[in-house]
Amino acid sequence: MREQIQARIDAMQVPDERSDVEQIWEIVRSWLVISRVVALVLMIILSEFTEEYFLIGISVSAWCIAIGIPVIIAISVFIILGDRSRKSAEEVEPSNVLKRPIMERR
């Protein structure tokens, strides 16, 4: 057991090879995922508890759903776009590939 704990502590001492941009995106992405779940839960709770109230002739629960679904879709789109931009940045930046290799020297 002690060896496992020591191995984990040693693994934590190894420097992280990710760039600052990757670490920032992971933090932002986690907050976006959490906010998407919170928005879904709030939408369901508010729509259940506000059925009897009306705003401009429409039930507040319908307003919650009408506003909540586009918010969830927008957050999901931001997550997808961020993942794609990180993926394309990784593909563009290979360090061991030459753009125009010299085929034959004269």
N, CA, C and O of each residue as an XYZ file, in Angstrom:
424
protein
N       0.820     -1.193      0.000
C       0.000      0.000      0.000
C       0.865      1.259      0.000
O       0.573      2.236     -0.689
N       1.930      1.208      0.786
C       2.815      2.366      0.869
C       3.505      2.630     -0.465
O       3.729      3.779     -0.845
N       3.840      1.551     -1.171
C       4.496      1.704     -2.468
C       3.546      2.357     -3.483
O       3.976      3.170     -4.302
N       2.268      2.005     -3.428
C       1.294      2.597     -4.341
C       1.147      4.092     -4.092
O       1.091      4.888     -5.029
N       1.086      4.458     -2.822
C       0.970      5.874     -2.475
C       2.218      6.621     -2.919
O       2.128      7.721     -3.465
N       3.377      6.027     -2.686
C       4.631      6.657     -3.091
C       4.715      6.792     -4.618
O       5.214      7.794     -5.129
N       4.223      5.777     -5.340
C       4.228      5.842     -6.804
C       3.320      6.967     -7.299
O       3.656      7.662     -8.258
N       2.175      7.145     -6.648
C       1.274      8.230     -7.038
C       1.883      9.588     -6.748
O       1.746     10.516     -7.545
N       2.544      9.707     -5.633
C       3.200     10.977     -5.292
C       4.315     11.270     -6.287
O       4.477     12.410     -6.721
N       5.083     10.246     -6.650
C       6.142     10.426     -7.651
C       5.563     10.809     -9.009
O       6.146     11.622     -9.726
N       4.418     10.228     -9.365
C       3.788     10.558    -10.646
C       3.307     12.003    -10.666
O       3.273     12.634    -11.723
N       2.939     12.525     -9.510
C       2.500     13.920     -9.446
C       3.669     14.884     -9.610
O       3.460     16.045     -9.961
N       4.883     14.432     -9.364
C       6.051     15.289     -9.476
C       6.554     15.415    -10.911
O       7.376     16.284    -11.204
N       6.071     14.559    -11.804
C       6.493     14.598    -13.203
C       5.885     15.839    -13.852
O       4.688     16.082    -13.702
N       6.688     16.631    -14.570
C       6.138     17.849    -15.186
C       5.083     17.520    -16.237
O       5.166     16.513    -16.941
N       4.099     18.393    -16.319
C       3.011     18.230    -17.270
C       3.484     18.698    -18.639
O       4.031     19.793    -18.769
N       3.276     17.875    -19.656
C       3.759     18.181    -21.003
C       2.751     18.995    -21.813
O       3.048     19.384    -22.943
N       1.571     19.260    -21.261
C       0.563     20.011    -22.002
C       0.899     21.502    -21.992
O       1.526     22.009    -21.062
N       0.468     22.182    -23.041
C       0.711     23.624    -23.122
C      -0.321     24.365    -22.270
O      -1.297     23.787    -21.791
N      -0.070     25.660    -22.099
C      -0.995     26.482    -21.315
C      -2.365     26.550    -21.978
O      -3.389     26.551    -21.293
N      -2.388     26.607    -23.287
C      -3.652     26.694    -24.011
C      -4.480     25.422    -23.781
O      -5.692     25.497    -23.578
N      -3.829     24.268    -23.813
C      -4.537     23.009    -23.569
C      -5.096     22.956    -22.152
O      -6.229     22.521    -21.951
N      -4.327     23.387    -21.186
C      -4.800     23.375    -19.806
C      -5.954     24.345    -19.606
O      -6.915     24.025    -18.907
N      -5.874     25.528    -20.211
C      -6.953     26.501    -20.099
C      -8.220     25.962    -20.756
O      -9.311     26.110    -20.205
N      -8.089     25.335    -21.932
C      -9.262     24.792    -22.596
C      -9.905     23.681    -21.762
O     -11.131     23.581    -21.718
N      -9.102     22.849    -21.105
C      -9.675     21.796    -20.261
C     -10.487     22.388    -19.117
O     -11.540     21.856    -18.768
N     -10.011     23.478    -18.532
C     -10.751     24.128    -17.445
C     -12.033     24.757    -17.977
O     -13.099     24.592    -17.384
N     -11.934     25.476    -19.093
C     -13.114     26.116    -19.674
C     -14.131     25.059    -20.102
O     -15.333     25.221    -19.895
N     -13.634     23.977    -20.700
C     -14.530     22.911    -21.158
C     -15.261     22.265    -19.986
O     -16.453     21.970    -20.082
N     -14.555     22.046    -18.886
C     -15.213     21.433    -17.728
C     -16.300     22.357    -17.176
O     -17.368     21.888    -16.782
N     -16.039     23.662    -17.146
C     -17.071     24.601    -16.678
C     -18.241     24.651    -17.645
O     -19.383     24.784    -17.207
N     -17.993     24.547    -18.947
C     -19.090     24.522    -19.910
C     -19.949     23.272    -19.743
O     -21.175     23.343    -19.831
N     -19.316     22.137    -19.505
C     -20.068     20.898    -19.305
C     -20.909     20.991    -18.032
O     -22.077     20.604    -18.025
N     -20.314     21.503    -16.964
C     -21.056     21.658    -15.708
C     -22.229     22.622    -15.895
O     -23.329     22.359    -15.409
N     -22.003     23.734    -16.594
C     -23.082     24.693    -16.795
C     -24.183     24.122    -17.685
O     -25.352     24.472    -17.520
N     -23.826     23.255    -18.620
C     -24.845     22.619    -19.450
C     -25.742     21.707    -18.623
O     -26.958     21.694    -18.809
N     -25.153     20.956    -17.723
C     -25.937     20.081    -16.850
C     -26.807     20.911    -15.914
O     -27.976     20.588    -15.704
N     -26.246     21.976    -15.350
C     -27.017     22.854    -14.449
C     -28.171     23.499    -15.206
O     -29.274     23.606    -14.669
N     -27.940     23.927    -16.432
C     -29.007     24.536    -17.226
C     -30.128     23.539    -17.485
O     -31.303     23.903    -17.430
N     -29.786     22.308    -17.760
C     -30.799     21.275    -17.992
C     -31.618     21.027    -16.728
O     -32.846     20.971    -16.779
N     -30.940     20.881    -15.605
C     -31.639     20.623    -14.344
C     -32.521     21.811    -13.963
O     -33.668     21.623    -13.558
N     -31.997     23.030    -14.090
C     -32.795     24.217    -13.779
C     -34.003     24.352    -14.703
O     -35.085     24.752    -14.274
N     -33.805     24.017    -15.962
C     -34.919     24.090    -16.907
C     -36.030     23.136    -16.486
O     -37.205     23.502    -16.517
N     -35.677     21.936    -16.100
C     -36.678     20.954    -15.683
C     -37.360     21.387    -14.390
O     -38.585     21.319    -14.286
N     -36.586     21.829    -13.410
C     -37.158     22.235    -12.119
C     -38.063     23.446    -12.279
O     -39.175     23.463    -11.751
N     -37.594     24.466    -13.008
C     -38.414     25.667    -13.190
C     -39.686     25.383    -13.986
O     -40.742     25.944    -13.692
N     -39.589     24.527    -14.978
C     -40.791     24.224    -15.764
C     -41.804     23.428    -14.950
O     -43.006     23.538    -15.192
N     -41.350     22.640    -14.002
C     -42.277     21.886    -13.150
C     -42.959     22.779    -12.122
O     -44.146     22.600    -11.846
N     -42.246     23.721    -11.561
C     -42.798     24.529    -10.475
C     -43.518     25.797    -10.935
O     -44.171     26.454    -10.124
N     -43.414     26.149    -12.200
C     -44.037     27.397    -12.657
C     -45.119     27.155    -13.700
O     -45.324     27.984    -14.587
N     -45.805     26.038    -13.601
C     -46.851     25.728    -14.582
C     -48.048     26.666    -14.470
O     -48.678     26.978    -15.481
N     -48.372     27.118    -13.269
C     -49.595     27.903    -13.078
C     -49.399     29.393    -13.315
O     -50.375     30.142    -13.287
N     -48.179     29.848    -13.546
C     -47.920     31.270    -13.785
C     -47.837     31.532    -15.285
O     -47.359     30.700    -16.057
N     -48.320     32.723    -15.677
C     -48.341     33.066    -17.099
C     -47.619     34.393    -17.329
O     -47.680     35.306    -16.506
N     -46.941     34.471    -18.461
C     -46.226     35.673    -18.862
C     -46.538     35.907    -20.340
O     -46.202     35.082    -21.190
N     -47.180     37.031    -20.639
C     -47.597     37.389    -21.998
C     -48.488     36.283    -22.596
O     -48.394     35.968    -23.782
N     -49.338     35.714    -21.761
C     -50.290     34.720    -22.237
C     -49.729     33.318    -22.396
O     -50.460     32.411    -22.794
N     -48.464     33.119    -22.100
C     -47.847     31.797    -22.226
C     -47.343     31.378    -20.853
O     -46.843     32.204    -20.089
N     -47.473     30.113    -20.549
C     -47.039     29.589    -19.259
C     -45.531     29.799    -19.082
O     -44.761     29.679    -20.035
N     -45.127     30.110    -17.864
C     -43.708     30.334    -17.592
C     -42.916     29.042    -17.809
O     -41.737     29.090    -18.162
N     -43.551     27.901    -17.603
C     -42.849     26.642    -17.858
C     -42.517     26.494    -19.346
O     -41.462     25.966    -19.696
N     -43.411     26.959    -20.216
C     -43.119     26.932    -21.655
C     -41.986     27.896    -21.988
O     -41.152     27.601    -22.844
N     -41.951     29.061    -21.311
C     -40.850     30.001    -21.511
C     -39.525     29.372    -21.079
O     -38.505     29.543    -21.746
N     -39.546     28.646    -19.964
C     -38.315     27.992    -19.479
C     -37.772     27.016    -20.517
O     -36.570     26.967    -20.777
N     -38.668     26.253    -21.093
C     -38.239     25.284    -22.101
C     -37.805     25.999    -23.376
O     -36.811     25.617    -23.995
N     -38.545     27.034    -23.771
C     -38.215     27.762    -25.003
C     -36.883     28.488    -24.897
O     -36.195     28.667    -25.902
N     -36.515     28.905    -23.702
C     -35.228     29.573    -23.507
C     -34.134     28.563    -23.166
O     -32.988     28.731    -23.583
N     -34.471     27.531    -22.420
C     -33.477     26.563    -21.946
C     -32.876     25.705    -23.042
O     -31.674     25.442    -23.036
N     -33.699     25.264    -23.981
C     -33.182     24.394    -25.046
C     -32.156     25.125    -25.920
O     -31.102     24.548    -26.189
N     -32.401     26.361    -26.381
C     -31.350     27.054    -27.141
C     -30.083     27.321    -26.325
O     -28.982     27.318    -26.875
N     -30.232     27.554    -25.012
C     -29.046     27.757    -24.169
C     -28.212     26.481    -24.129
O     -26.989     26.535    -24.256
N     -28.863     25.341    -23.953
C     -28.142     24.061    -23.921
C     -27.479     23.787    -25.264
O     -26.340     23.323    -25.310
N     -28.181     24.070    -26.354
C     -27.608     23.870    -27.690
C     -26.416     24.799    -27.906
O     -25.404     24.378    -28.466
N     -26.521     26.055    -27.471
C     -25.410     27.000    -27.640
C     -24.182     26.562    -26.848
O     -23.061     26.643    -27.350
N     -24.382     26.103    -25.629
C     -23.244     25.629    -24.827
C     -22.610     24.417    -25.494
O     -21.385     24.306    -25.535
N     -23.428     23.506    -26.016
C     -22.901     22.326    -26.705
C     -22.104     22.707    -27.948
O     -21.072     22.104    -28.242
N     -22.590     23.717    -28.677
C     -21.876     24.178    -29.876
C     -20.515     24.757    -29.489
O     -19.519     24.499    -30.165
N     -20.464     25.543    -28.400
C     -19.182     26.086    -27.938
C     -18.208     24.966    -27.574
O     -17.017     25.059    -27.871
N     -18.705     23.915    -26.939
C     -17.840     22.788    -26.581
C     -17.313     22.104    -27.838
O     -16.124     21.794    -27.923
N     -18.183     21.867    -28.807
C     -17.772     21.205    -30.044
C     -16.761     22.056    -30.810
O     -15.755     21.539    -31.295
N     -17.025     23.362    -30.920
C     -16.093     24.241    -31.640
C     -14.732     24.307    -30.939
O     -13.695     24.312    -31.602
N     -14.733     24.356    -29.621
C     -13.466     24.369    -28.881
C     -12.679     23.090    -29.061
O     -11.457     23.123    -29.210
N     -13.375     21.955    -29.047
C     -12.695     20.682    -29.264
C     -12.109     20.597    -30.676
O     -10.998     20.105    -30.871
N     -12.868     21.082    -31.646
C     -12.372     21.050    -33.023
C     -11.164     21.962    -33.197
O     -10.215     21.604    -33.895
N     -11.188     23.136    -32.568
C     -10.057     24.049    -32.720
C      -8.809     23.473    -32.051
O      -7.706     23.646    -32.569
N      -8.956     22.805    -30.932
C      -7.810     22.170    -30.275
C      -7.279     21.032    -31.134
O      -6.068     20.850    -31.258
N      -8.196     20.264    -31.729
C      -7.783     19.146    -32.570
C      -7.046     19.637    -33.809
O      -6.032     19.056    -34.197
N      -7.550     20.709    -34.439
C      -6.894     21.231    -35.638
C      -5.550     21.862    -35.280
O      -4.618     21.806    -36.083
N      -5.427     22.456    -34.100
C      -4.154     23.033    -33.677
C      -3.120     21.941    -33.444
O      -1.936     22.142    -33.715
N      -3.550     20.799    -32.950
C      -2.625     19.688    -32.749
C      -2.165     19.115    -34.082
O      -1.012     18.706    -34.213
N      -3.062     19.079    -35.083
C      -2.693     18.541    -36.387
C      -1.760     19.474    -37.140
O      -0.926     19.011    -37.918
N      -1.882     20.770    -36.926
C      -1.074     21.749    -37.645
C       0.337     21.793    -37.096
O       1.261     22.177    -37.815
N       0.527     21.418    -35.866
C       1.771     21.675    -35.168
C       2.683     20.459    -34.968
O       3.287     20.344    -33.901
N       2.812     19.556    -35.932
C       3.759     18.464    -35.710
C       5.189     18.994    -35.819
O       5.522     19.713    -36.761
N       6.007     18.644    -34.873
C       7.352     19.220    -34.824
C       8.358     18.457    -35.674
O       9.415     18.999    -35.997
N       8.066     17.230    -36.039
C       9.066     16.442    -36.746
C       8.776     16.311    -38.249
O       9.420     15.505    -38.922
N       7.843     17.068    -38.779
C       7.507     16.988    -40.192
C       8.019     18.245    -40.889
O       7.810     19.360    -40.412
N       8.684     18.054    -42.006
C       9.188     19.173    -42.796
C       8.163     19.565    -43.844
O       7.503     18.708    -44.431
N       8.032     20.861    -44.077
C       7.089     21.311    -45.093
C       7.571     20.974    -46.490
O       6.836     20.385    -47.283
N       8.804     21.346    -46.791
C       9.372     21.076    -48.114
C      10.713     20.367    -47.924
O      11.756     21.019    -47.888
N      10.693     19.062    -47.803
C      11.948     18.349    -47.572
C      12.832     18.381    -48.820
O      12.341     18.416    -49.949
N      14.122     18.368    -48.592
C      15.091     18.343    -49.677
C      15.198     16.906    -50.151
O      15.606     16.025    -49.394
N      14.831     16.670    -51.400
C      14.852     15.315    -51.917
C      16.263     14.891    -52.323
O      16.664     13.750    -52.093
N      17.003     15.804    -52.921
C      18.333     15.460    -53.384
C      19.175     16.739    -53.399
O      18.754     17.762    -53.939
N      20.355     16.672    -52.808
C      21.243     17.824    -52.808
C      22.126     17.797    -54.052
O      22.497     16.732    -54.546
N      22.451     18.977    -54.541
C      23.319     19.048    -55.733
C      24.626     19.657    -55.394
O      25.485     19.800    -56.264
